[in-house]
Amino acid sequence: MKESTTKEKVLKRIRDALVKSMPPPYGGVDMETPVIDPPPADRLDEAFATAFTESKGMFVFCRNVEELTDGITTLVKGKAAGKLYCNEGFLKELLAGLSLPYEDENDKIASCQAALTGCESLVARHGSIVLSSRQGVSRKAFVMPDIHIVVAGTHQLVADTKDAYRQISEKYSGNLPSLITFVGGPSRTADIEKTLVYGMHGPREVYLFLLDMTTETQ
């Protein structure tokens, strides 16, 4: 039967292609090797710091817990952050001896100027902080306060995004968090008249305190 219309001709070609599948024209292409080489394993902290600061994040490397607590105290008092939200066990223990008042109730987040949280991991290649809903804090803590302070250890550094997803998948054994988000510096947008504005959809400032776990575990 001769095809009478262009539509019928097109449909016949589609049917023929489905029945007689063609091999991929570029079968020899390597789809596994990364296009961009990952950062060296012994330089993940440097790679993360470079990418994170390029996106206007504030990076602070701490050689020990004393430097970490001093840095957090100086930041909170210097920024006159007012109320601080914190609801993760290890960070509440850290704050216990610092004479820094904080709120740990989720319904108080809106009145807090800063939030102190941990994270899931740090992606070195593009300087992203990986956060999830399984950290024990409200999701509001990631977006509502003007200042977001994140504490992480060097053992949480991973080379690339796939490594971060693999780590979360193994940590939660298939029961993934309902929210996994990547934060690369403060919230910003240029939607309005092409003018770059910070803090439009989240914190105006993001600080990452990275604790050197190699010295802490010795």
N, C-alpha and C positions, 0 to 999 in steps of 0.2 A: 504494500500500500504506500502510495506516494504521499509524503507530507504536504499538506495544502497550505499550512501557515508557518510563519517564522517561529511561533511559540512551539508548535509540534516538533519542528526541527531541533530546537534547543533542548526540549524535553527528551528527545531520542538520544541526543549526544550525552545527556546526563545519565540516562539509563545504560547506555553502552559503556560509559566510564565506570559506573558502579559494578557492572558485570565483569568487565575486563579491566581490572585494576592495573595501573602502571606502577612499576617500581619507582621509588623516590629518585628524582633526577640527580640529587647530590648525595648519594649513599655513602660516600667516603668522608663526609664532613664530621669532624670531631665535636660532639655535643656535650662532652663530659669535662674537658679541660677548661678551667676558668678563663674568661676573656682577659680579666685583669688579675695579675698575680696578687695573692693575699699578702698581708704584711708579714714580715719574719716573726716567728713565734717568740723570739726574745726581744722584740720591739713593739709588742702590741700596745703597751702603755703609751709609747711615744706616738704611734700612729693614731690612737684614739684621741690623745690630747690635741694633736695638730688639727684633725678633722673637726673635733668638737669646738675648739676655739674659733675656727674659721666660720662656724655657724653662730658665732656670738655667745656661745656657752662659756661659763667661767669654770676653769679647771684648777683644782688644788690637789697637789700630791702630798700625802702625809706619810712620813717615815715610821710613825708609831701612833698609838692611841692618844698620847699627850698632845701631839701636833693636831690630831683630828679634833679633839675636844676644844683646844685653844682656838682653832680656826672657826668652828661652829659658833663658839661664844662670841668671838670678835665680830663675825658676820651678823649675827642676830642683833647684838647690841649696837653695832655701828650703823646698821640699816634702820634702826628704830622699828624693827618689824612688828612690834606690839605683840599680839597673840600669836603663838606658834602651835601648829597642829602636829601631833605625833601619836601614832597608834600601833607601832610595831615593837614587839617585845624587846629586841636587842637594842633598839634606839632609845627606848624609854629607860632602860638600864644605863645607857650612856649619859642620858640627861640627868639622871638621879642626883649626881653630885655637882652639877654645874650651876645650881641656883637660877635656872632658866625655867620660868613657869610655862606650861603648855596645856593645851586641850587635847583630850583623847576621845571625845565624843563626836561622832560623825555629824550630828546636827549643829555642831559649833563651827564647822569648817568655814561657813560663809562669813563669819566674823573674824577669821584669822588672816593675818597678812602674809604669813609664810607657812609652808608645810615641809616637814622633814620626813623623808621616806627612804627605804632601801630600793632595790631594783632586782630584776631577774638576771640580767647580764649587760655587758657593754660590748657593742660591735665596733671593733677597731677600724675597719676599713672606711666607714663613713661617719664615725663619731656619734653613734646613736645609743641612747639609754633605752633598754627594753624593760617595760613595766607590764604588770598583769593584775587582774582582779583577784588573784589568789594570794596576794602579799599580806592580806589582813588589814588593809586600809580601804576607805571608801574611794571610789573612782573620782569623786569630786576633788580629792587631794591633789590629783594630777593637773587640774585645770582651773580651780577657783582662786586660790591664793595668788597674790602678785609675785611671790618669790617661791620657787621650788628648790629645796635643798636635798640632794641625793647623796647617800653614802654607799660606797661599794668597795669591794676588796679586789686586789689584783687577780685573784683566782677566778673572778667573774668575767674577765676579758676573753672574748672570742674573736676569731679573725673576721668572719663574715656572717651575713644574715642567716644562711642555711645552718651554720653552727649554733646560732642562738635558738632557732626553731628546734633543732635536734636536742639541745640541752633542756628546753622546756618540755618537750615530748617525753624525754627520759625521766625528768624530775616528777612529772605528774602521771606517769604510767598510762597514757592514753586518755585520761580524764582532763582534757585541756581546759585552761581558764576560759571564761566567756569573753574576756577582753584581753588582748595582747596588743600593746601599742609601742611604737618607736618614737622617741623624743630626741630631736637633734637641735638643742638650743632653745631659746625662748620662742613663744608663739609669735608669728609675724604674718602679715598679709599686705599686698599692694593692690587689692581689688578696687579701692576707692581712689580714683584719679591717679593711679599708678604711683601713689605715695606710700612708701614703706612704713608700716605702723607696727609697733611691738605690743604684745599683750592683748591683741584683739580677741583671740579664741582660747587663751590660756595665760600662763605666767609671763610676766614681763622679763623676768630674770631667772635663769636656771644655773645652779651651782652644782658641780660634781666634785665631791671629796673622795679621792681614791687612796685607800689605805694599803700600804705595802705589806702584804701578808707574808712575804718571805722573811722579813725581820720579826714579825709578830709570832711566827710559829717556831722560831729558832730557840 
